[in-house]
Amino acid sequence: MPPSHSNVPLGTCTPGFSGTITSFSPNADAETASIIDRLREMGFSEDLGVEVLHQNPFGKDPIAVKVGSMTLALRRAEANLIEVVPT
């Protein structure tokens, strides 16, 4: 896979980014696994398209992402648990 299509954490992406969710953080301890479960309950799932819509003007929390027809706000630490590949 070319470098431009490698997995990146969603929390590192800037507004205008669109991609596909490929996986969740593989290094999940109990607390992280709980957050990943909550993200899945919110609608994040592998093979879904995701788009970064907005971010705090200073580049910090939160970021707004669109998954399917939903728009959700996430902390960057949470978004960094989601691995995406650009489309």
MOPAC internal coordinates of N, CA, C and O (Angstrom, degrees):
PM7 1SCF
backbone

  N    0.0000 0     0.00 0     0.00 0    0    0    0
  C    1.4547 1     0.00 0     0.00 0    1    0    0
  C    1.5302 1   108.45 1     0.00 0    2    1    0
  O    1.2310 1   119.22 1   -48.10 1    3    2    1
  N    1.3177 1   119.09 1   131.90 1    3    2    1
  C    1.4644 1   120.82 1  -179.46 1    5    3    2
  C    1.5238 1   111.12 1   -63.97 1    6    5    3
  O    1.2310 1   119.63 1   -26.96 1    7    6    5
  N    1.3343 1   118.31 1   153.04 1    7    6    5
  C    1.4529 1   121.44 1  -179.43 1    9    7    6
  C    1.5227 1   113.88 1   -55.21 1   10    9    7
  O    1.2310 1   119.90 1   147.65 1   11   10    9
  N    1.3324 1   117.79 1   -32.35 1   11   10    9
  C    1.4589 1   119.68 1  -178.58 1   13   11   10
  C    1.5282 1   111.73 1   -70.13 1   14   13   11
  O    1.2310 1   120.37 1   167.61 1   15   14   13
  N    1.3215 1   116.90 1   -12.39 1   15   14   13
  C    1.4589 1   120.33 1  -179.81 1   17   15   14
  C    1.5213 1   111.50 1  -117.25 1   18   17   15
  O    1.2310 1   120.19 1  -150.72 1   19   18   17
  N    1.3200 1   117.23 1    29.28 1   19   18   17
  C    1.4560 1   119.57 1   177.77 1   21   19   18
  C    1.5229 1   109.79 1   -89.74 1   22   21   19
  O    1.2310 1   121.27 1   -21.08 1   23   22   21
  N    1.3242 1   115.17 1   158.92 1   23   22   21
  C    1.4631 1   120.39 1   179.94 1   25   23   22
  C    1.5189 1   110.58 1   -64.43 1   26   25   23
  O    1.2310 1   121.35 1   -39.75 1   27   26   25
  N    1.3259 1   115.03 1   140.25 1   27   26   25
  C    1.4646 1   122.25 1   174.89 1   29   27   26
  C    1.5209 1   107.72 1  -136.66 1   30   29   27
  O    1.2310 1   119.72 1   -27.88 1   31   30   29
  N    1.3234 1   118.13 1   152.12 1   31   30   29
  C    1.4575 1   120.01 1   174.85 1   33   31   30
  C    1.5325 1   109.99 1   -69.14 1   34   33   31
  O    1.2310 1   120.40 1   -42.40 1   35   34   33
  N    1.3131 1   116.83 1   137.60 1   35   34   33
  C    1.4608 1   121.40 1  -179.14 1   37   35   34
  C    1.5244 1   111.52 1   -58.67 1   38   37   35
  O    1.2310 1   119.86 1   146.91 1   39   38   37
  N    1.3218 1   117.87 1   -33.09 1   39   38   37
  C    1.4568 1   121.33 1  -178.17 1   41   39   38
  C    1.5155 1   114.18 1   -66.87 1   42   41   39
  O    1.2310 1   119.84 1   165.76 1   43   42   41
  N    1.3262 1   117.91 1   -14.24 1   43   42   41
  C    1.4631 1   121.03 1   179.07 1   45   43   42
  C    1.5306 1   112.01 1   -92.60 1   46   45   43
  O    1.2310 1   120.28 1   174.20 1   47   46   45
  N    1.3242 1   117.07 1    -5.80 1   47   46   45
  C    1.4627 1   121.45 1  -176.43 1   49   47   46
  C    1.5244 1   110.60 1   -84.44 1   50   49   47
  O    1.2310 1   120.90 1   -28.79 1   51   50   49
  N    1.3077 1   115.88 1   151.21 1   51   50   49
  C    1.4584 1   122.46 1  -177.94 1   53   51   50
  C    1.5282 1   110.27 1  -105.79 1   54   53   51
  O    1.2310 1   120.04 1   -16.04 1   55   54   53
  N    1.3358 1   117.54 1   163.96 1   55   54   53
  C    1.4680 1   119.94 1   178.42 1   57   55   54
  C    1.5236 1   111.39 1   -53.29 1   58   57   55
  O    1.2310 1   121.48 1   -40.81 1   59   58   57
  N    1.3202 1   114.77 1   139.19 1   59   58   57
  C    1.4561 1   121.37 1  -176.84 1   61   59   58
  C    1.5100 1   112.37 1   100.55 1   62   61   59
  O    1.2310 1   120.16 1   163.45 1   63   62   61
  N    1.3383 1   117.30 1   -16.55 1   63   62   61
  C    1.4618 1   121.09 1   178.35 1   65   63   62
  C    1.5229 1   109.65 1   -67.70 1   66   65   63
  O    1.2310 1   120.57 1   -43.04 1   67   66   65
  N    1.3225 1   116.51 1   136.96 1   67   66   65
  C    1.4643 1   120.81 1   169.46 1   69   67   66
  C    1.5123 1   107.91 1  -134.30 1   70   69   67
  O    1.2310 1   121.34 1   -37.64 1   71   70   69
  N    1.3076 1   115.05 1   142.36 1   71   70   69
  C    1.4446 1   120.15 1  -177.60 1   73   71   70
  C    1.5153 1   111.34 1  -163.93 1   74   73   71
  O    1.2310 1   121.61 1    13.79 1   75   74   73
  N    1.3202 1   114.52 1  -166.21 1   75   74   73
  C    1.4557 1   122.40 1  -179.04 1   77   75   74
  C    1.5145 1   108.77 1  -125.76 1   78   77   75
  O    1.2310 1   120.47 1   -44.25 1   79   78   77
  N    1.3106 1   116.70 1   135.75 1   79   78   77
  C    1.4619 1   121.22 1   176.60 1   81   79   78
  C    1.5264 1   108.31 1   -71.10 1   82   81   79
  O    1.2310 1   120.99 1   -52.75 1   83   82   81
  N    1.3334 1   115.72 1   127.25 1   83   82   81
  C    1.4616 1   119.84 1  -179.69 1   85   83   82
  C    1.5174 1   112.56 1  -106.09 1   86   85   83
  O    1.2310 1   120.11 1   145.94 1   87   86   85
  N    1.3386 1   117.39 1   -34.06 1   87   86   85
  C    1.4597 1   120.11 1  -177.80 1   89   87   86
  C    1.5178 1   109.24 1  -169.18 1   90   89   87
  O    1.2310 1   121.69 1    -0.10 1   91   90   89
  N    1.3183 1   114.37 1   179.90 1   91   90   89
  C    1.4561 1   121.74 1   174.30 1   93   91   90
  C    1.5209 1   107.84 1  -116.43 1   94   93   91
  O    1.2310 1   120.29 1   -16.29 1   95   94   93
  N    1.3049 1   117.06 1   163.71 1   95   94   93
  C    1.4604 1   122.38 1  -175.72 1   97   95   94
  C    1.5299 1   111.08 1   -48.42 1   98   97   95
  O    1.2310 1   120.63 1   -55.42 1   99   98   97
  N    1.3310 1   116.40 1   124.58 1   99   98   97
  C    1.4650 1   119.22 1  -179.87 1  101   99   98
  C    1.5285 1   112.98 1   -78.03 1  102  101   99
  O    1.2310 1   119.61 1   165.36 1  103  102  101
  N    1.3189 1   118.35 1   -14.64 1  103  102  101
  C    1.4663 1   122.57 1  -176.94 1  105  103  102
  C    1.5236 1   110.28 1  -101.57 1  106  105  103
  O    1.2310 1   120.70 1  -121.68 1  107  106  105
  N    1.3273 1   116.26 1    58.32 1  107  106  105
  C    1.4526 1   120.40 1  -173.47 1  109  107  106
  C    1.5266 1   112.05 1   -94.58 1  110  109  107
  O    1.2310 1   121.21 1   -60.17 1  111  110  109
  N    1.3312 1   115.30 1   119.83 1  111  110  109
  C    1.4592 1   119.50 1   170.24 1  113  111  110
  C    1.5358 1   106.77 1   -84.57 1  114  113  111
  O    1.2310 1   119.72 1     4.92 1  115  114  113
  N    1.3210 1   118.14 1  -175.08 1  115  114  113
  C    1.4675 1   120.96 1  -175.86 1  117  115  114
  C    1.5223 1   112.05 1   -60.33 1  118  117  115
  O    1.2310 1   120.05 1   137.25 1  119  118  117
  N    1.3333 1   117.51 1   -42.75 1  119  118  117
  C    1.4667 1   120.42 1  -179.47 1  121  119  118
  C    1.5207 1   110.95 1   -66.62 1  122  121  119
  O    1.2310 1   120.47 1   136.05 1  123  122  121
  N    1.3222 1   116.71 1   -43.95 1  123  122  121
  C    1.4621 1   121.16 1   179.59 1  125  123  122
  C    1.5216 1   110.65 1   -65.36 1  126  125  123
  O    1.2310 1   120.10 1   140.18 1  127  126  125
  N    1.3119 1   117.41 1   -39.82 1  127  126  125
  C    1.4682 1   120.85 1   178.47 1  129  127  126
  C    1.5208 1   110.48 1   -61.41 1  130  129  127
  O    1.2310 1   120.18 1   143.69 1  131  130  129
  N    1.3201 1   117.25 1   -36.31 1  131  130  129
  C    1.4607 1   121.63 1   177.55 1  133  131  130
  C    1.5323 1   110.51 1   -64.51 1  134  133  131
  O    1.2310 1   120.36 1   138.80 1  135  134  133
  N    1.3223 1   116.92 1   -41.20 1  135  134  133
  C    1.4708 1   121.13 1   178.36 1  137  135  134
  C    1.5255 1   109.76 1   -66.07 1  138  137  135
  O    1.2310 1   120.18 1   138.53 1  139  138  137
  N    1.3301 1   117.26 1   -41.47 1  139  138  137
  C    1.4685 1   120.98 1   178.60 1  141  139  138
  C    1.5251 1   110.33 1   -62.37 1  142  141  139
  O    1.2310 1   120.15 1   138.96 1  143  142  141
  N    1.3318 1   117.32 1   -41.04 1  143  142  141
  C    1.4681 1   120.53 1   176.41 1  145  143  142
  C    1.5235 1   110.70 1   -59.50 1  146  145  143
  O    1.2310 1   120.57 1   137.98 1  147  146  145
  N    1.3390 1   116.52 1   -42.02 1  147  146  145
  C    1.4707 1   120.71 1   179.02 1  149  147  146
  C    1.5272 1   111.05 1   -65.45 1  150  149  147
  O    1.2310 1   120.10 1   140.25 1  151  150  149
  N    1.3288 1   117.42 1   -39.75 1  151  150  149
  C    1.4666 1   120.61 1   177.20 1  153  151  150
  C    1.5262 1   110.48 1   -61.99 1  154  153  151
  O    1.2310 1   120.55 1   138.73 1  155  154  153
  N    1.3276 1   116.56 1   -41.27 1  155  154  153
  C    1.4724 1   119.98 1   177.66 1  157  155  154
  C    1.5266 1   110.63 1   -63.51 1  158  157  155
  O    1.2310 1   120.10 1   139.73 1  159  158  157
  N    1.3331 1   117.42 1   -40.27 1  159  158  157
  C    1.4587 1   121.05 1   177.96 1  161  159  158
  C    1.5273 1   111.28 1   -64.27 1  162  161  159
  O    1.2310 1   120.54 1   149.73 1  163  162  161
  N    1.3325 1   116.58 1   -30.27 1  163  162  161
  C    1.4685 1   121.34 1   179.28 1  165  163  162
  C    1.5265 1   111.83 1   -75.13 1  166  165  163
  O    1.2310 1   120.03 1   164.50 1  167  166  165
  N    1.3424 1   117.54 1   -15.50 1  167  166  165
  C    1.4577 1   120.23 1   177.42 1  169  167  166
  C    1.5105 1   115.83 1   121.47 1  170  169  167
  O    1.2310 1   119.76 1   179.49 1  171  170  169
  N    1.3345 1   118.06 1    -0.51 1  171  170  169
  C    1.4584 1   120.42 1   177.45 1  173  171  170
  C    1.5208 1   109.02 1   -78.37 1  174  173  171
  O    1.2310 1   120.59 1   -47.25 1  175  174  173
  N    1.3240 1   116.48 1   132.75 1  175  174  173
  C    1.4532 1   121.14 1  -179.29 1  177  175  174
  C    1.5248 1   109.14 1  -154.76 1  178  177  175
  O    1.2310 1   120.99 1   -25.41 1  179  178  177
  N    1.3268 1   115.71 1   154.59 1  179  178  177
  C    1.4557 1   120.49 1   177.93 1  181  179  178
  C    1.5292 1   110.08 1   -58.35 1  182  181  179
  O    1.2310 1   121.11 1   -32.36 1  183  182  181
  N    1.3157 1   115.48 1   147.64 1  183  182  181
  C    1.4656 1   125.30 1   177.39 1  185  183  182
  C    1.5268 1   114.53 1    71.80 1  186  185  183
  O    1.2310 1   119.76 1  -171.42 1  187  186  185
  N    1.3320 1   118.06 1     8.58 1  187  186  185
  C    1.4648 1   120.51 1   174.69 1  189  187  186
  C    1.5252 1   110.01 1   -92.38 1  190  189  187
  O    1.2310 1   121.03 1   -34.66 1  191  190  189
  N    1.3137 1   115.63 1   145.34 1  191  190  189
  C    1.4574 1   120.70 1   175.19 1  193  191  190
  C    1.5193 1   110.24 1   -74.71 1  194  193  191
  O    1.2310 1   120.95 1   -33.62 1  195  194  193
  N    1.3216 1   115.78 1   146.38 1  195  194  193
  C    1.4604 1   121.43 1   179.39 1  197  195  194
  C    1.5257 1   108.28 1  -140.92 1  198  197  195
  O    1.2310 1   121.07 1   -35.19 1  199  198  197
  N    1.3260 1   115.56 1   144.81 1  199  198  197
  C    1.4639 1   121.18 1   179.49 1  201  199  198
  C    1.5243 1   108.73 1  -135.69 1  202  201  199
  O    1.2310 1   120.71 1   -44.99 1  203  202  201
  N    1.3314 1   116.24 1   135.01 1  203  202  201
  C    1.4614 1   120.16 1   175.61 1  205  203  202
  C    1.5238 1   107.10 1   -88.05 1  206  205  203
  O    1.2310 1   120.80 1   -60.24 1  207  206  205
  N    1.3416 1   116.07 1   119.76 1  207  206  205
  C    1.4618 1   121.25 1  -175.66 1  209  207  206
  C    1.5205 1   113.06 1   -94.39 1  210  209  207
  O    1.2310 1   120.37 1   131.07 1  211  210  209
  N    1.3280 1   116.89 1   -48.93 1  211  210  209
  C    1.4621 1   121.57 1  -173.87 1  213  211  210
  C    1.5215 1   109.68 1  -145.02 1  214  213  211
  O    1.2310 1   121.43 1   -19.54 1  215  214  213
  N    1.3272 1   114.87 1   160.46 1  215  214  213
  C    1.4582 1   120.64 1   170.78 1  217  215  214
  C    1.5242 1   107.76 1  -143.82 1  218  217  215
  O    1.2310 1   121.13 1   -19.20 1  219  218  217
  N    1.2976 1   115.44 1   160.80 1  219  218  217
  C    1.4551 1   121.00 1   174.81 1  221  219  218
  C    1.5240 1   107.74 1   -53.95 1  222  221  219
  O    1.2310 1   119.05 1   -39.90 1  223  222  221
  N    1.3207 1   119.42 1   140.10 1  223  222  221
  C    1.4641 1   121.26 1  -177.68 1  225  223  222
  C    1.5304 1   114.08 1   -56.20 1  226  225  223
  O    1.2310 1   120.14 1   156.79 1  227  226  225
  N    1.3125 1   117.33 1   -23.21 1  227  226  225
  C    1.4606 1   120.13 1  -179.66 1  229  227  226
  C    1.5200 1   112.19 1   -96.70 1  230  229  227
  O    1.2310 1   120.13 1  -169.77 1  231  230  229
  N    1.3394 1   117.35 1    10.23 1  231  230  229
  C    1.4506 1   121.77 1   175.92 1  233  231  230
  C    1.5188 1   114.50 1    77.25 1  234  233  231
  O    1.2310 1   120.64 1  -161.33 1  235  234  233
  N    1.3191 1   116.38 1    18.67 1  235  234  233
  C    1.4618 1   119.71 1  -179.62 1  237  235  234
  C    1.5237 1   109.56 1  -111.33 1  238  237  235
  O    1.2310 1   120.72 1    21.95 1  239  238  237
  N    1.3292 1   116.24 1  -158.05 1  239  238  237
  C    1.4656 1   121.46 1  -179.11 1  241  239  238
  C    1.5129 1   110.81 1   -73.03 1  242  241  239
  O    1.2310 1   119.86 1   -28.24 1  243  242  241
  N    1.3146 1   117.88 1   151.76 1  243  242  241
  C    1.4594 1   128.30 1   -10.26 1  245  243  242
  C    1.5232 1   111.01 1   -92.54 1  246  245  243
  O    1.2310 1   121.37 1    -3.27 1  247  246  245
  N    1.3378 1   114.98 1   176.73 1  247  246  245
  C    1.4609 1   120.72 1   169.59 1  249  247  246
  C    1.5247 1   106.56 1  -118.89 1  250  249  247
  O    1.2310 1   120.37 1   -30.23 1  251  250  249
  N    1.3225 1   116.90 1   149.77 1  251  250  249
  C    1.4624 1   122.49 1   176.72 1  253  251  250
  C    1.5198 1   107.82 1  -106.02 1  254  253  251
  O    1.2310 1   120.80 1   -52.25 1  255  254  253
  N    1.3223 1   116.07 1   127.75 1  255  254  253
  C    1.4641 1   121.23 1   179.93 1  257  255  254
  C    1.5154 1   109.51 1  -126.33 1  258  257  255
  O    1.2310 1   121.43 1   -29.21 1  259  258  257
  N    1.3100 1   114.87 1   150.79 1  259  258  257
  C    1.4604 1   120.92 1   176.68 1  261  259  258
  C    1.5204 1   107.73 1  -110.10 1  262  261  259
  O    1.2310 1   121.05 1   -54.08 1  263  262  261
  N    1.3239 1   115.59 1   125.92 1  263  262  261
  C    1.4579 1   122.74 1   175.99 1  265  263  262
  C    1.5213 1   105.99 1  -126.19 1  266  265  263
  O    1.2310 1   120.47 1   -65.44 1  267  266  265
  N    1.3253 1   116.71 1   114.56 1  267  266  265
  C    1.4654 1   119.43 1  -174.05 1  269  267  266
  C    1.5177 1   108.48 1    62.57 1  270  269  267
  O    1.2310 1   120.65 1    53.71 1  271  270  269
  N    1.3347 1   116.37 1  -126.29 1  271  270  269
  C    1.4672 1   120.06 1   179.52 1  273  271  270
  C    1.5249 1   112.11 1   -99.07 1  274  273  271
  O    1.2310 1   120.20 1  -175.39 1  275  274  273
  N    1.3316 1   117.22 1     4.61 1  275  274  273
  C    1.4698 1   121.29 1  -178.16 1  277  275  274
  C    1.5168 1   111.33 1   -97.66 1  278  277  275
  O    1.2310 1   120.75 1   -35.45 1  279  278  277
  N    1.3284 1   116.16 1   144.55 1  279  278  277
  C    1.4552 1   122.61 1   171.12 1  281  279  278
  C    1.5188 1   106.50 1  -114.51 1  282  281  279
  O    1.2310 1   120.91 1   -54.56 1  283  282  281
  N    1.3321 1   115.87 1   125.44 1  283  282  281
  C    1.4593 1   122.12 1  -175.91 1  285  283  282
  C    1.5202 1   110.51 1  -128.77 1  286  285  283
  O    1.2310 1   120.79 1   -31.22 1  287  286  285
  N    1.3221 1   116.09 1   148.78 1  287  286  285
  C    1.4626 1   121.62 1   174.44 1  289  287  286
  C    1.5210 1   108.11 1  -103.94 1  290  289  287
  O    1.2310 1   120.84 1   -45.00 1  291  290  289
  N    1.3280 1   116.00 1   135.00 1  291  290  289
  C    1.4650 1   121.99 1  -178.73 1  293  291  290
  C    1.5138 1   110.73 1  -132.58 1  294  293  291
  O    1.2310 1   121.08 1   -29.06 1  295  294  293
  N    1.3060 1   115.55 1   150.94 1  295  294  293
  C    1.4581 1   120.45 1   167.04 1  297  295  294
  C    1.5241 1   106.91 1   -74.38 1  298  297  295
  O    1.2310 1   120.51 1   -29.44 1  299  298  297
  N    1.3174 1   116.64 1   150.56 1  299  298  297
  C    1.4656 1   119.17 1   179.05 1  301  299  298
  C    1.5294 1   111.98 1   -61.77 1  302  301  299
  O    1.2310 1   120.24 1   144.31 1  303  302  301
  N    1.3317 1   117.14 1   -35.69 1  303  302  301
  C    1.4710 1   119.92 1   178.85 1  305  303  302
  C    1.5315 1   110.48 1   -60.49 1  306  305  303
  O    1.2310 1   120.35 1   141.58 1  307  306  305
  N    1.3223 1   116.93 1   -38.42 1  307  306  305
  C    1.4668 1   120.48 1   176.87 1  309  307  306
  C    1.5250 1   110.41 1   -70.22 1  310  309  307
  O    1.2310 1   120.56 1   135.11 1  311  310  309
  N    1.3249 1   116.53 1   -44.89 1  311  310  309
  C    1.4671 1   120.74 1  -178.77 1  313  311  310
  C    1.5230 1   110.91 1   -63.62 1  314  313  311
  O    1.2310 1   119.60 1   150.98 1  315  314  313
  N    1.3264 1   118.38 1   -29.02 1  315  314  313
  C    1.4576 1   121.04 1   178.95 1  317  315  314
  C    1.5120 1   112.99 1   -69.70 1  318  317  315
  O    1.2310 1   119.68 1   168.01 1  319  318  317
  N    1.3216 1   118.22 1   -11.99 1  319  318  317
  C    1.4660 1   121.92 1   176.32 1  321  319  318
  C    1.5230 1   111.94 1   -82.31 1  322  321  319
  O    1.2310 1   120.66 1   170.16 1  323  322  321
  N    1.3436 1   116.34 1    -9.84 1  323  322  321
  C    1.4594 1   121.96 1  -178.25 1  325  323  322
  C    1.5318 1   108.60 1  -103.28 1  326  325  323
  O    1.2310 1   120.70 1   -59.29 1  327  326  325
  N    1.3199 1   116.27 1   120.71 1  327  326  325
  C    1.4688 1   122.16 1   178.11 1  329  327  326
  C    1.5222 1   109.08 1   -91.69 1  330  329  327
  O    1.2310 1   120.19 1   -48.41 1  331  330  329
  N    1.3286 1   117.24 1   131.59 1  331  330  329
  C    1.4601 1   122.49 1  -179.55 1  333  331  330
  C    1.5188 1   110.60 1  -130.45 1  334  333  331
  O    1.2310 1   121.16 1   -20.92 1  335  334  333
  N    1.3085 1   115.39 1   159.08 1  335  334  333
  C    1.4577 1   121.68 1   173.15 1  337  335  334
  C    1.5301 1   106.73 1  -124.32 1  338  337  335
  O    1.2310 1   120.30 1   -45.22 1  339  338  337
  N    1.3289 1   117.04 1   134.78 1  339  338  337
  C    1.4830 1   119.69 1   179.50 1  341  339  338
  C    1.5134 1   111.73 1   -61.65 1  342  341  339
  O    1.2310 1   121.24 1   -31.97 1  343  342  341
  N    1.3406 1   115.22 1   148.03 1  343  342  341
  C    1.4757 1   119.36 1   176.72 1  345  343  342
  C    1.5073 1   109.71 1  -108.31 1  346  345  343
  O    1.2310 1   120.10 1   180.00 1  347  346  345

